[in-house]
Amino acid sequence: MSPKCAKCLGGTNVKDKDSVLRCSRCDIVVHVKCISTSDSLLDALKNCSGLKWFSDSCVKLPFNLDSLSKSVDASRQDILDKIDSNKNEMITRLEKLDEVNTQVRSEIVSLKMLITSNENKLVDIDRTDTSIRHDIKSLKQEMSTTFASIVSKEVKKNTEIINNEVRTVQKVLTEVNEMKNRESNLMVFRLVESDNDRTDVMKILQHLVEDISEKDVLRTTRLADKFAGVGLCDDLTKEQRQEYKTFVEKAKSMQSDDKENFFYTVSEDQLEDGR
């Protein structure tokens, strides 16, 4: 059963240190509200285990000075220990705070440097942007003045190129058509004129091709003692004849320079390949 308050005789809860005080000498209990004491003294009594509280009746009784001195010394030492403990804790916290402060200062300096660098970059970007805008404006002006002339020159140039290519194609087509018209022809050279030229030509052809008939006669080739010195060739265009003469002259030159008695002549394949 909880003791009653010595002042108001009301019930108490001795476990509630904030609402009751117990005398360290006679063990009576009183409500904190029933006595007149300062808040600072109550805090000291609550936080310092060596600090004792005595009721008014006990304070009036004679004390054992040795016991009181020891109690005071114990309370004093307890207070000093708590002060030292709090002091060390405060020093540790202050040191940590200094470290955090130093780190924050360093980060602030780095941030300022970064801001300055970014400001310089922004200035450079603005300058570059202004320069690019100026270059674009100048380029537009140049393009507006020169585009028409460039297009005109290019159209004229391309027109000339196309015309040259058309002329070249037309020339090639003309030559191909002429070659096509001549490809079935044969020309006979150094054949003695007579009233029987067709018969002589047929004999030459029949000597070369066994199953040839009158309707197949196209005019070409040589052979047989009777026709010695008679030469045959394809019906060539003007350009082909000129090329053929060039090859013949080259063959004659090679023949004259040869020291091993090789015979040089111009074949149809060389004439067709251009070599």
C-alpha positions in Angstrom: 0.0 0.0 0.0 1.4 3.4 -1.0 2.2 5.9 1.9 0.2 9.0 2.3 1.6 12.5 1.7 2.8 14.0 5.1 1.4 17.4 4.1 -2.1 16.7 2.5 -2.4 13.1 3.7 -3.5 12.2 0.1 -2.4 9.0 -1.6 1.0 8.9 -3.4 2.8 6.9 -6.1 6.4 6.6 -4.9 7.5 5.3 -8.3 6.6 8.6 -9.9 9.8 10.6 -9.2 8.3 13.7 -10.8 5.4 14.0 -8.4 6.7 12.9 -5.0 9.8 13.3 -2.8 11.0 10.8 -0.1 13.0 12.0 2.9 16.4 10.4 3.0 16.3 10.2 6.8 12.8 9.4 8.0 11.4 8.1 4.7 8.2 10.2 4.8 6.7 11.0 1.4 5.3 14.4 0.3 3.8 15.6 -3.0 6.1 18.0 -4.9 3.1 20.4 -5.2 2.6 20.4 -1.4 6.0 21.9 -0.6 7.6 25.1 -1.8 10.8 24.3 -3.7 12.4 25.6 -6.9 12.3 23.8 -10.3 16.1 23.8 -10.5 16.3 22.0 -7.1 13.8 19.5 -8.2 15.8 18.8 -11.4 19.0 18.4 -9.4 17.3 16.0 -7.0 15.9 14.0 -10.0 19.2 13.8 -12.0 21.8 13.5 -9.2 21.5 10.2 -7.3 24.0 11.4 -4.5 21.9 14.5 -3.7 19.5 14.0 -0.7 16.3 15.6 0.3 15.2 16.0 3.9 11.9 16.9 5.3 11.4 20.0 7.5 11.2 18.0 10.7 14.5 16.1 9.9 16.2 19.3 9.0 15.5 20.6 12.6 17.1 17.6 14.2 20.9 17.4 14.9 22.9 15.8 12.1 25.7 13.4 12.1 28.3 15.7 10.5 30.4 12.8 9.3 27.5 11.1 7.6 26.3 14.5 6.2 29.8 15.3 4.9 30.1 11.9 3.2 26.7 12.3 1.7 27.6 15.8 0.5 30.9 14.6 -0.9 29.2 11.7 -2.7 26.6 14.1 -4.2 29.4 16.5 -5.2 31.4 13.8 -6.8 28.4 12.5 -8.6 27.7 15.9 -9.9 31.3 16.4 -11.0 31.3 13.0 -12.7 28.2 13.9 -14.6 29.7 17.2 -15.5 32.9 15.5 -16.8 30.8 13.0 -18.7 28.7 15.7 -20.3 31.9 17.8 -20.9 33.6 14.9 -22.8 30.4 14.2 -24.7 30.1 17.9 -25.6 33.8 18.0 -26.7 33.2 15.0 -28.9 30.1 16.5 -30.4 32.0 19.8 -30.9 34.8 18.0 -32.7 32.4 16.2 -34.9 30.6 19.5 -35.5 34.0 21.1 -36.5 34.6 18.2 -38.9 31.2 18.6 -40.5 31.7 22.4 -40.6 35.1 21.9 -42.4 33.5 19.5 -44.8 30.6 21.8 -45.5 33.1 24.7 -46.1 35.1 22.6 -48.5 31.9 21.6 -50.4 30.8 25.2 -50.5 34.2 26.2 -52.0 33.9 23.4 -54.6 30.4 24.5 -55.4 31.5 28.1 -55.9 34.2 27.0 -58.2 31.8 24.8 -60.2 29.3 27.7 -60.4 32.1 30.0 -61.6 33.2 27.4 -64.2 29.6 27.0 -65.4 29.2 30.7 -65.7 32.3 30.9 -67.9 31.0 28.1 -70.0 27.7 29.9 -70.4 29.5 33.0 -71.5 31.5 31.0 -74.1 28.3 29.3 -75.3 26.7 32.7 -75.7 29.7 33.9 -77.7 29.7 30.8 -79.8 25.9 31.1 -80.4 26.3 34.7 -81.5 29.1 33.7 -83.9 27.1 30.8 -85.3 24.1 33.1 -85.8 26.3 35.6 -87.6 27.8 32.9 -89.8 24.4 31.5 -90.7 23.1 35.0 -91.6 26.2 35.6 -93.8 25.8 32.1 -95.4 22.1 32.8 -96.2 23.0 36.1 -97.8 25.7 34.4 -99.9 23.4 31.6 -100.9 20.7 34.0 -101.9 23.0 35.9 -104.2 24.9 33.0 -105.7 22.3 30.2 -105.8 20.8 31.4 -109.1 24.2 31.7 -110.8 25.4 28.4 -109.5 22.2 26.7 -110.7 22.6 28.4 -114.1 26.2 27.3 -114.5 25.5 23.7 -113.4 22.5 23.4 -115.7 24.5 24.7 -118.6 27.4 22.4 -117.7 25.1 19.4 -117.4 23.4 20.3 -120.6 26.7 20.3 -122.4 27.7 17.0 -120.8 24.3 15.4 -121.8 24.6 16.8 -125.4 28.2 15.3 -125.7 27.0 12.0 -124.4 24.0 12.0 -126.8 26.4 12.8 -129.7 28.7 10.0 -128.6 25.8 7.6 -128.3 24.5 8.6 -131.7 28.0 8.1 -133.2 28.3 4.7 -131.6 24.8 3.7 -132.8 25.6 4.9 -136.3 28.8 2.9 -136.4 27.0 -0.2 -134.9 24.3 0.1 -137.5 26.9 0.4 -140.3 28.7 -2.6 -138.9 25.5 -4.5 -138.7 24.7 -3.7 -142.3 28.2 -4.8 -143.4 28.6 -7.9 -141.2 27.3 -10.2 -143.9 29.4 -8.7 -146.7 32.8 -9.9 -148.1 35.2 -7.9 -150.2 37.5 -9.5 -152.8 40.8 -7.9 -153.7 43.1 -8.3 -156.6 40.7 -10.6 -158.5 41.3 -10.3 -162.2 38.2 -8.9 -163.9 36.3 -11.2 -166.2 32.8 -11.9 -167.3 32.6 -14.8 -164.8 33.4 -12.9 -161.6 30.5 -14.5 -159.7 31.6 -17.9 -160.9 35.1 -17.2 -159.8 33.8 -16.0 -156.4 31.6 -19.1 -156.0 34.6 -21.3 -156.8 36.6 -19.5 -154.1 33.7 -19.9 -151.6 33.0 -23.5 -152.6 36.7 -24.3 -152.0 36.2 -22.9 -148.5 32.7 -24.2 -147.7 31.4 -27.4 -149.1 27.6 -26.9 -148.8 27.4 -23.3 -150.0 25.0 -22.5 -152.7 24.3 -19.6 -155.1 21.8 -18.0 -152.7 24.4 -18.0 -149.9 27.0 -16.0 -151.8 28.1 -12.9 -149.8 31.6 -12.2 -151.3 34.6 -13.3 -149.3 38.0 -15.2 -148.7 41.0 -16.7 -150.8 43.1 -19.9 -151.7 44.0 -22.2 -154.7 46.8 -21.7 -157.2 44.6 -20.1 -159.7 43.7 -17.4 -157.3 47.2 -16.8 -155.9 47.6 -13.2 -154.7 43.8 -12.8 -154.2 42.9 -11.5 -150.8 39.6 -11.4 -148.9 38.5 -9.4 -145.8 35.4 -8.2 -144.1 33.5 -5.2 -145.4 34.9 -2.7 -142.8 33.8 0.8 -141.8 36.0 3.8 -142.4 37.3 3.7 -138.8 37.9 0.0 -139.0 39.8 0.3 -142.2 42.0 3.0 -140.7 42.6 0.9 -137.6 43.4 -2.1 -139.8 46.0 -0.1 -141.7 47.6 0.8 -138.4 47.8 -2.8 -137.4 49.3 -3.8 -140.8 52.0 -1.2 -140.5 52.8 -2.3 -137.0 53.0 -6.0 -138.2 55.3 -5.0 -141.0 57.6 -3.1 -138.6 57.7 -6.1 -136.2 58.5 -8.4 -139.1 61.4 -6.2 -140.3 62.8 -6.0 -136.7 62.5 -9.7 -136.1 65.7 -11.7 -136.1 64.2 -15.2 -135.6 62.2 -15.3 -138.9 58.8 -15.1 -137.2 55.8 -14.2 -139.5 53.6 -11.4 -138.3 50.0 -10.9 -139.5 46.8 -9.2 -138.3 43.9 -11.4 -137.2 40.2 -10.6 -137.0 40.4 -11.0 -133.2 43.0 -8.3 -132.9 40.8 -6.0 -135.1 37.7 -6.7 -133.0 39.6 -6.2 -129.7 41.4 -3.1 -130.9 45.0 -4.6 -130.2 
